[in-house]
Every structure is written in structure tokens, then in C-alpha cells.
């Protein structure tokens, strides 16, 4: 329990530092949205985007630090069912889930050390060609489990009453 509290405090400090850096950078380019991410079309396939890390902009933006803090707190409380955006490193590739809708599965580690499973529906979206050690940005729905949680709905919602999700990797958005 003490270790989780220390990690949470460290995460809050990282989020505050990222926010200060964001303020110091001033207004973002007109090509980015108010949430800190690029504006993207809606073809449903991988699309070209330029990630801030590829532009050399430094650490994760404030929006991604907030997403991490929200996941860590939700995990601590056993909460689920909210959409968030995070930036993380791929630490392990898993076999696809082939029961029902097919899902690409991999484990990610957030900057503060929290790990969780990503379940990306490859019947609705393109497979992400990420490998261990690669950085990804993800918008998806968090679901609690005792192993760190799962991030899913990383694809377009279509006609369903749900927010769109996506995974950004090496300048492409997979949704």
C-alpha cells in the first residue's frame, strides 16, 4: 500500500511538471486539438499524424499525464467505465484473442510504472504494428481488473452510443 501511495505522489509531480512545460510552450499549432492531440480525418483506417514526440517536443503533454493519473486512481478504487487518453511503452506482446470479435493484445507501461492490458479490436480496426519498447498513444475505455486494468474501445464506435477510441503509433492513427 505504501508503494502505491509513493507511486501516486510521483505521478502527481510528473503531471504537474508536464502541465508547467505545456504552459511554457505557449499555444499549440493550429493543427492540434484542445485536448493536445492532432486533428484527424475519419476514414476508419490508419492515417498520417505527427506525434509531439516525433517533433521533438519533449515529455508527454498534460492531457496524457491526467489520463495516467485517472487510471492509477481508478485502479486503486476498483473503478471502471471511463474513456481516457494515455501515452505508454509497449512491454509485452500477447497472442490475439480469437473468441468472438478478434482482439490484438499487448501490455503497456505508463510513465509512472503502472501496467495494463490493451485489447484492440482488429475486426473493426487495423492491427497496430508496434513491438516491445515502442511508444504508443491510446484513447480507450478503462476497465478495472486486479492485474492493472484493461484499455479497450480503441476503435471507432460506429453507430453505437460510445466515444471513438484510437491508437497512435509512428505517425499513424489506428481506429
N, C-alpha and C positions, 0 to 999 in steps of 0.2 A: 504494500500500500504506500509506503514511504517513497519507493522508487517511482511509482506513478505520479505522486504529487510533485516530486522533483522534475519529472519529465514535463508535466503540465506547466509548471512555473517557467521552465526553459522555453517551452513552446510560446508562452505569452510574451516572453522577452524577444524571441525571434520575430513574432508577429508585430510587435511594437517597432522593432528596428526596420523591418520591411516597410511598415507604414511611413516612418520618417524618411527612408530613402525614396519612397514614392512621392512624398511631398516635395522633397528637394529636387526631384526630376522635373517638377512642374507639370504642365498639361501634356497629356499624351498626344500622339499623332492623331489626325482626324480619321485615320484608318482603324482605330481601336474603339471598342465599345466602352460604355461607362463602367462595365464590370471588369475592365482590364484586358479583355481578350479581343482578338481580331474580329472584324465583321466578315461573315462568311455567307456564301450563297447557299441554296438549299437543293442541290441536285440529288442528295442522298448517297453520294459516293465520296471517296477521298478527294479533297480539294486542297489546293496550294494555300498555305498560310505561312507567315513568318513569325516564329515564336520569339518572344523577347530574348530568350537565352541564346538564340541564333544571331540576334542583332548585337549581342554583347552587352545587354542591359543589366547584367548582374543577377542578384538573388531573386527568388520568387516574389511576385507582386503581392501587395497587401491582400487582395482578394483570395489568393491561394493560401496565404497564411491563415486567414479567417476560416477557410474551409477545413484546414487541418485542425485548428483549434476546436471547431464544431464537431468533427469526427471523434477526436480524443475525448471530449466531454460526453458525447452521446454514448461512446463505448463504456465510459466509466459509469454512466447511469443506466445502461442497458436500453437505450432508446433507438428507434428506427424510423424510417419513412420520410426522410427529407432529401432534397436534391442539393448537391454542393459541388464546388469545383476545387480540385487539388492539383498539385504538381508532385511527382514522386519518381523514384527509381525502381525499375523492374529488378526484382531479386531472384525470382524463380519462375520458370515456365512450367505449366502443368498440362496434362492431356486434356483435349477437348471433351466437354460434356456432350454426349450424343443422344441423351434421353430427352424426348420432346424436342423443343427448339434447340439447335446446336449452339453451344457457347464456347468461345475461346476463353481459357482461364489462365491467369497468372497472378503472382503475388507481387505487391508493390510495397515499398518502404517510404514513408513520409519523411521530410527532413528532420523531424524530432525523434524518429526511430519507430513510430507506430507502424505496424504492418497490417495489411488487409488483402483480401482476395478481390480480383476484378473478374466479373463474369460478363463478357462482351458477346451479345447475340450475333452470331455470324450467319444466321438465316435472314436477318434484317439489315446487317451492315457488313462492310468489308472487314476481313481479318487484318489486324494490326501487325506489321512485320517486326515488332520490337523483339529485342534479345536481352538477356541478362546484362545489367549495367546501363541500359538505355534509360533516358528520362522521358516521361510522358506527362501530359496534362489531361485531366479527365473531368468531365461533368457527368455525374450519375447520381443515382439514389443510394443512400447508405442504409444497410440493414444490419442490425446487431447480430452477432453470434459470439460465442465465448473464445473464438480464436482471433479476434481483432476486427471482425465485421466483413461485409461484402459490399462492393460497389457494383451496381447493375443499372439497367436502363441507360446504357452508354450508347444509345442509338436514337434515331428519330422516333418519335412517339406515333407518327402516322395519324390516324383518325381517333386514336384513343385519347381519353381525357388525362394526359400526363405531359410533363415538360420534356422537351427533347434533351438528349444527352449526347456526348461525343467523346472521342479520344483523339488528342492531337499528338502527332509523332513526326519528327523530322520534316516539318513544313506541310504536313498533310493532316486533314481532319477526316476521321473515320466515323461515320454515323449512318 
